[in-house]
Each structure stands twice: as structure tokens, then as C-alpha cells.
């Protein structure tokens, strides 16, 4: 996985991801799950950007 999400406390609001991270979902693997919202898949392939409707985290797809 290209994103180092080890020990995330769900306080980060902007993530850059690679194609190897697809399909994109929030929260991402490695996030603290006890205080997270339900997992939701985000369509990022077309525009290269996505925003989680639950927590507002923004995701950018790197080339």
C-alpha cells in the first residue's frame, strides 16, 4: 500500500493516494476504528479527487 496509515488517529483530513490503494474507502486501513464512521467507498478514478461525506476527509489520486 502506498499510503502509510499506521496508527492514524482519524485527525488527518487530507490524503494522497496511489492507484495501488484503489478501490478507495474511508476510513482507510490502519485508522482507529472505534470512533470512525461506517466504511464508504469513494469514486476517485474519474476526477482524481474525492471527499468523504461523513468526515470530510479529502483524497487526491497521485499519477
C-alpha positions, -999 to 999 in steps of 0.1 A, spaced: 0 0 0 14 34 -9 -2 54 20 13 49 54 -18 48 76 -2 30 105 -16 44 137 -38 70 122 -60 87 148 -85 100 123 -73 135 127 -57 139 93 -80 154 67 -61 152 35 -46 121 19 -27 115 -12 -32 80 -26 -18 59 -54 -36 36 -78 -25 7 -57 -48 20 -29 -79 16 -51 -107 10 -46 -107 39 -22 -126 37 10 -129 58 41 -118 52 68 -87 37 53 -69 7 66 -49 14 98 -73 41 110 -86 40 146 -119 23 141 -136 26 175 -146 63 168 -150 61 130 -180 63 107 -192 34 86 -169 24 57 -178 41 25 -163 36 -9 -154 69 -27 -153 73 -65 -119 90 -73 -109 75 -106 -126 100 -129 -117 133 -113 -87 124 -92 -103 139 -61 -129 127 -36 -143 139 -3 -158 117 24 -194 126 31 -191 115 67 -159 131 80 -149 155 52 -115 139 46 -102 148 12 -84 123 -11 -61 132 -40 -51 105 -65 -14 108 -75 -3 100 -110 
